[in-house]
Each structure stands twice: as structure tokens, then as C-alpha cells.
Amino acid sequence: MELPDPEPLATRLRNTLLGYHSIADGQWRVAKRTKDATVWRKPSEEFSGYLYKAQGVVEDVTNRIVDHIRPGPYRLDWDSLMTTMDIMETFEENCCVMRYTTAGQLWNIIAPREFVDFSYTTSYEDGLLTCG
């Protein structure tokens, strides 16, 4: 797979992330809350499904935590649904195309599936925004 120039896509994705981040709190509904983190969701206006945002405090180095979220070897350690993952093309440290498969669910009523995602992570204020 060859992307001619990933910069316009990365810029658009960064702007989309910043736009999602600035959605008013009143538009989100709590999906799950624990003592350390909260996850919210809201219906997407761009696709059939939901947008999710999570926020919590973890005492660690930010990049070490994000290394477990973005594509890379740590992701397979904790994401039990992900059975394989290959980084097909890396454009810079925070920008890549990845292919991964997920395990079947509910006694394989939901079959294993394969995805190709553009993953992007960007610095923002005192943290990072990431999406795929």
C-alpha cells in the first residue's frame, strides 16, 4: 500500500482530533466510570456509530503509556481481541498505516475481521491525542 503524500491526511486528522477534543462536555454521555478513569460517548455525525473519549490520571511517563495504545509491540500484550498486527508503512514516529486482525467473538457469531487503519498521534497542551 502506498500513500502518495500522508501529510494532508495527517493534517486533516489532527484538525479532526482537535475538533473532537473541543466538543462541549454537555454533548457527551458517560459510558463507563472507574475510580481512575471515565469514558464518554456521543453519536458520530460522520459515520454510523459512536465517538468515544477517555480521560484519567496515570502516574507514568506520557510516551510510555501511549506506546501501549498506538501501533507497536505493546498493543498485542493488552488488547485481547487483536490477534495480529503489522505496521505496513511508517511516515514518522507518530503516523503509520497498520493492518490487524481481531479474534472472533460470541462463539464466532462475530467472525474474526481484518482492518487497515491510519494511526496518528499528536501532542496537545500537556498530553497527547491519538486515534486510528
HELIX and SHEET records of a PDB file:
HELIX    1   1 PRO A    6  HIS A   21  1                                  16    
HELIX    2   2 ASP A   25  GLN A   27  5                                   3    
HELIX    3   3 THR A   62  ILE A   69  1                                   8    
HELIX    4   4 ARG A   75  TRP A   78  1                                   4    
SHEET    1   A 3 ARG A  29  ARG A  33  0                                        
SHEET    2   A 3 ALA A  37  PRO A  43 -1                                        
SHEET    3   A 3 TYR A  50  GLY A  56 -1                                        
SHEET    1   B 4 MET A  82  GLU A  92  0                                        
SHEET    2   B 4 CYS A  95  THR A 102 -1                                        
SHEET    3   B 4 ARG A 113  TYR A 124 -1                                        
SHEET    4   B 4 GLY A 127  CYS A 131 -1                                        
END                                                                             
